[in-house]
Amino acid sequence: MTNETVLCTSCRHEMPLTQYHLDAKNEAVKKFYGKIEIEHASAFLYFNKKGIVQELIHNLKYKGHEEIGTVLGHWYAEDLKELKLNNSFEVVIPVPLHPKKFKERGYNQVTAFGKALSESLNLTFDETVLFRKKYSKTQSKKNLLGRSENIESIFDVHFSERNHNKHFLIVDDVLTTGSTLEACSKALLKIPGAKISIVCMAMANS
């Protein structure tokens, strides 16, 4: 319809919302128990194979439809405004691509989502602090043990005193095992006084 953007009204009503922002002990938070200290973790949607969310993420990630990330970011920001923690978030950090992968794809599929969140929540968006120092094959094709062994050496940080004592909100597309986000968090926690929160577009049903 003329007043619809990216998603039609019918699909919007069918979106499998997690409502994790209403539960401080949600399934996303539990992914990181005993691994890293986080202030908050949540995911906007449930990711099911052959479902509407998989189709959206596929079009965002491989078909150049970055506007999907923008729509989901602005939409989820309205939910996140209900969080008591909302006022403490300071800097949105997207999970980075290796330069080689960025060149292959032409864009980071998480950037538009992160920028939309930062705009709606009035936060700083920064792609320069966290970087990926190793090129890796798709994580989904590795088993869990293989991921855990290899992934911690993949990310690192560039930071200065202005980054000290910040509350970083890391954003990603789909939360599965949490190993990538754990590694990103550990890299950011090298910054003195850093606090970490995590928000994803979707979470895979286990």
C-alpha positions in Angstrom: 0.0 0.0 0.0 1.1 3.6 -0.5 1.6 4.2 3.2 3.6 1.1 3.8 7.4 0.9 3.8 9.5 -2.3 3.4 7.0 -4.4 5.4 3.3 -4.6 4.6 0.8 -4.2 7.4 -0.1 -7.9 7.2 3.5 -9.0 7.6 4.1 -6.6 10.5 1.3 -8.2 12.4 2.8 -11.6 11.8 6.3 -10.7 13.0 7.3 -13.1 15.9 8.2 -10.5 18.5 10.2 -11.8 21.5 9.2 -9.1 24.0 12.6 -9.8 25.7 13.0 -6.2 26.6 10.3 -6.8 29.3 12.2 -9.7 30.9 15.5 -9.0 32.6 16.3 -12.7 32.6 15.3 -13.5 29.0 16.8 -16.2 26.9 19.3 -13.8 25.2 20.7 -12.9 28.6 21.1 -16.5 29.6 23.4 -17.1 26.6 26.1 -15.1 28.4 25.7 -16.4 32.0 29.1 -17.2 33.5 30.9 -16.0 30.3 30.8 -12.2 30.4 29.2 -9.5 32.6 26.6 -7.6 30.7 24.1 -5.0 31.6 21.4 -6.1 29.2 20.8 -8.4 26.3 17.8 -8.8 24.1 16.6 -9.7 20.5 13.7 -8.2 18.7 12.4 -11.2 16.8 12.5 -15.0 16.8 14.4 -16.5 13.9 12.8 -19.6 12.5 14.0 -21.5 9.4 11.8 -20.7 6.4 10.0 -18.0 8.3 9.4 -14.3 7.6 12.4 -13.3 9.7 14.8 -15.6 7.9 13.6 -14.0 4.6 14.1 -10.5 5.9 17.6 -11.2 7.2 18.5 -13.0 4.0 17.4 -10.0 1.9 19.2 -7.6 4.3 22.4 -9.7 4.3 22.8 -10.9 0.8 20.5 -8.8 -1.4 21.5 -5.3 -0.5 18.2 -4.4 1.2 19.7 -2.3 4.0 16.4 -0.5 4.5 15.3 -3.6 6.4 17.8 -2.9 9.1 16.7 0.7 9.3 13.0 -0.3 9.8 13.8 -2.9 12.4 16.1 -0.5 14.3 13.6 2.3 14.5 10.8 -0.2 15.5 12.8 -1.9 18.2 14.1 1.4 19.6 10.5 2.2 20.6 10.5 -0.9 22.8 14.0 -0.2 24.2 12.9 3.2 25.3 10.8 1.4 28.0 14.0 0.0 29.6 15.3 1.7 32.8 18.7 1.1 31.3 17.9 3.1 28.2 19.3 6.3 29.5 22.7 4.7 30.3 23.4 3.4 26.8 26.0 5.7 25.2 27.7 4.2 22.1 26.3 1.8 19.6 28.9 -0.6 18.2 28.1 -2.9 15.2 29.7 -6.3 15.1 32.4 -5.6 12.4 33.1 -7.3 9.2 36.7 -8.1 8.1 37.7 -5.6 5.3 37.9 -8.5 2.9 34.3 -9.5 3.7 33.2 -5.9 3.6 34.6 -5.5 0.1 32.9 -8.7 -1.0 29.5 -7.7 0.3 29.8 -3.9 -0.1 28.3 -3.1 3.3 27.9 -4.3 6.9 24.4 -5.7 7.2 24.3 -4.5 10.9 25.2 -0.9 10.2 21.7 0.4 9.2 20.1 -1.3 12.2 22.7 0.2 14.5 22.4 3.7 13.0 18.6 3.6 13.4 18.9 2.6 17.0 21.4 5.3 17.6 19.2 8.0 16.0 16.0 6.9 17.8 17.7 6.6 21.2 20.0 9.6 20.7 23.2 7.7 21.0 26.6 7.9 19.4 27.2 5.4 16.6 30.9 4.3 16.2 32.3 1.8 13.7 36.0 2.6 14.6 36.5 1.2 18.1 35.9 -2.5 17.5 37.5 -4.2 14.5 37.8 -7.7 13.1 41.5 -8.6 12.7 41.1 -12.1 11.2 39.1 -13.2 8.2 37.0 -16.2 9.1 34.6 -18.4 7.2 30.9 -18.3 8.0 30.6 -19.2 11.7 27.3 -21.1 11.2 29.3 -23.8 9.2 31.5 -24.6 12.2 30.6 -26.6 15.2 30.3 -25.0 18.6 33.7 -26.2 19.8 35.4 -24.9 16.7 33.8 -21.6 17.1 34.8 -21.2 20.8 38.4 -22.2 20.0 38.9 -19.8 17.1 36.7 -16.8 17.7 38.3 -15.1 20.7 41.3 -14.0 18.7 39.3 -12.5 15.9 38.3 -9.1 17.4 40.3 -6.3 18.9 39.8 -2.6 19.8 41.3 0.8 18.9 40.6 3.2 21.8 41.7 6.4 23.5 40.8 8.0 26.8 37.6 9.4 25.3 36.3 5.8 25.1 36.9 5.1 28.8 34.0 4.5 31.1 31.5 4.1 28.3 28.4 1.9 28.1 28.6 0.2 24.8 25.6 -1.3 23.0 26.8 -4.0 20.6 24.4 -4.8 17.8 24.2 -7.9 15.5 21.8 -9.6 13.2 21.1 -13.1 14.6 22.0 -14.4 18.0 22.8 -18.1 17.9 25.4 -19.5 20.3 26.5 -16.0 21.4 30.2 -16.8 20.8 30.7 -13.9 18.3 29.1 -11.4 20.7 31.0 -12.8 23.6 34.3 -12.3 21.8 33.3 -8.7 20.8 32.4 -8.0 24.4 35.7 -9.3 25.7 37.6 -7.1 23.3 35.6 -4.0 24.3 36.1 -4.9 28.0 39.8 -4.2 27.5 38.7 -0.5 27.6 38.9 0.8 31.2 35.5 1.2 32.8 33.6 -0.3 29.8 30.1 -1.7 30.3 28.4 -3.9 27.8 24.9 -4.4 26.5 23.8 -6.4 23.5 20.9 -6.1 21.1 20.2 -8.3 18.1 17.6 -8.1 15.3 16.7 -11.8 15.9 17.4 -14.8 18.0 17.5 -18.4 16.7 15.1 -20.7 18.4 17.1 -23.4 20.1 
